[in-house]
Amino acid sequence: MSALNDTPVDTLSFEAARDELVKVVSELEQGAPTLEQSLALWERGEALAARCDEWLLGAKRRLEAARAAASDSPAEDAS
């Protein structure tokens, strides 16, 4: 059974990409039957890892923006 799935990587949520990446890594560790299958798994894994990075960077930016907005709030100016 192959961990490869036909869902476009750029449509996956962080959790879906992470879960599929775990399956891909596990299958690669077990050894795919052919070199072509191994390469396909590797390529999918790279794309999934990049998708996870995109989500994490986006979350980091949102947190930074929220912190910046909170530190600029007028409530802090009231003394």
C-alpha positions in Angstrom: 0.0 0.0 0.0 1.4 3.4 -1.0 1.1 6.5 1.2 0.9 8.6 -2.0 -2.4 10.3 -2.5 -3.8 12.3 -5.4 -4.9 15.3 -3.3 -3.0 18.5 -4.4 -0.6 19.4 -1.7 -1.5 23.1 -1.8 -5.0 22.3 -0.7 -4.1 20.3 2.4 -4.5 21.7 5.9 -1.5 21.6 8.2 -2.8 18.5 10.0 -3.5 16.6 6.8 -0.1 17.4 5.3 1.6 16.4 8.5 -0.3 13.1 8.8 0.4 12.2 5.2 4.1 13.2 5.6 4.4 10.8 8.6 3.0 8.0 6.4 5.4 8.8 3.5 8.4 8.8 5.8 7.3 5.5 7.3 6.9 3.9 3.9 10.3 5.2 2.8 11.9 3.7 5.9 10.3 0.4 5.1 11.7 0.5 1.5 9.5 0.9 -1.5 9.5 -2.0 -4.0 10.9 0.1 -6.9 13.2 3.0 -7.4 10.4 4.9 -9.2 8.1 4.5 -6.2 10.8 5.6 -3.8 11.4 8.7 -5.9 7.6 9.5 -6.1 7.4 9.1 -2.3 10.4 11.3 -1.8 9.0 14.1 -4.0 5.6 13.9 -2.3 7.3 14.1 1.1 9.3 17.1 0.0 6.1 18.9 -1.1 4.3 17.9 2.1 7.2 19.2 4.2 7.1 22.5 2.3 3.4 22.8 2.8 3.8 22.3 6.6 6.5 25.0 6.5 4.1 27.4 4.7 1.4 26.8 7.4 3.9 27.3 10.2 5.3 30.5 8.7 1.8 31.8 8.3 0.9 31.0 11.8 4.1 32.7 13.1 3.3 35.9 11.0 -0.3 35.9 12.4 1.1 35.7 16.0 3.6 38.4 15.4 0.9 40.6 13.9 -1.4 40.0 16.9 1.4 40.7 19.4 2.3 43.9 17.5 -1.4 45.0 17.5 -1.7 44.2 21.2 1.4 46.2 22.0 0.1 49.2 20.0 -3.3 49.1 21.6 -4.6 52.3 23.3 -5.4 50.4 26.5 -1.7 50.5 27.4 -1.5 54.3 27.0 -4.2 54.8 29.6 -2.6 55.6 32.9 
